[in-house]
Amino acid sequence: MSLTSLKTALKKAATPQRAKVSQRFFKTGKGQYGEGDVFIGITVPEMRKIAHTFKSLSLPEIKQLLESPIHEERFIALEILVYQFDHQKERQKEIYQFYLKNTNRINNWDLVDTSAEYIVGAYLKDKDTSILTKLANSSSIWERRIAIVSTFNFIKNNQFQETLKIATLLLKDNHDLIHKAVGWMLREIGKRDQNTLKTFLKQHHNTMPRTMLRYAIERFPKDEREQYMK
């Protein structure tokens, strides 16, 4: 399957109406976080289906997709990378390094969320994780989001310290998308170990961003949520 065939399949699946909805949803207007991003209007299930069909693309071809101004092409590139990482164990280091070299093209929250935990998190689960600290201190919102979302892989294995470490580094972040991502990861810890979450909240709930806190306590009883928000 060639790159040309993939782009032909994308054009057939595209719908202008959905493209307009996506452009609004992903904040592509001037001054917004997704400014200038281009959508052609394809559903996530359809993109994943196309990605599976073209899962054997080479890294140079995947790089071409990642460099595309079209959001859906970048999404499919990442879906293919995730598939190859999972099914080609001997290439995991190569794919991980490729991913980190191209973070400037992983430039919207859905692109991060569909890939970071499955490549960066999966690769680092038994290795030095200092790269996450570096990413968390990046000037790029997307690298900071990669840092925290990558730790979802650890959370799923009941390893919480890396998430708590990165969450602490991001407590004073000024972007809503980081507040939401950190709150989401904290909530996932709470699903598995509420005591660990409450210990973290006891230390930080008075100073953490309200959106972050609201996401973190979403599964708490109403009266307890209200108490924290006060």
HELIX and SHEET records of a PDB file:
HELIX    1   1 LEU A    3  ALA A   13  1                                  11    
HELIX    2   2 PRO A   16  PHE A   25  1                                  10    
HELIX    3   3 VAL A   44  THR A   53  1                                  10    
HELIX    4   4 LEU A   59  LEU A   66  1                                   8    
HELIX    5   5 HIS A   71  HIS A   87  1                                  17    
HELIX    6   6 LYS A   89  ARG A   91  5                                   3    
HELIX    7   7 GLN A   92  LYS A  101  1                                  10    
HELIX    8   8 THR A  103  ARG A  105  5                                   3    
HELIX    9   9 TRP A  109  ASP A  113  1                                   5    
HELIX   10  10 ALA A  116  ALA A  116  1                                   1    
HELIX   11  11 GLU A  117  GLY A  121  3                                   5    
HELIX   12  12 ALA A  122  LEU A  124  1                                   3    
HELIX   13  13 SER A  130  ALA A  136  1                                   7    
HELIX   14  14 ILE A  141  SER A  150  1                                  10    
HELIX   15  15 PHE A  152  ILE A  155  1                                   4    
HELIX   16  16 GLN A  161  LEU A  169  1                                   9    
HELIX   17  17 ASP A  176  ARG A  192  1                                  17    
HELIX   18  18 GLN A  194  HIS A  204  1                                  11    
HELIX   19  19 ARG A  210  ALA A  216  1                                   7    
HELIX   20  20 LYS A  222  MET A  229  1                                   8    
END                                                                             
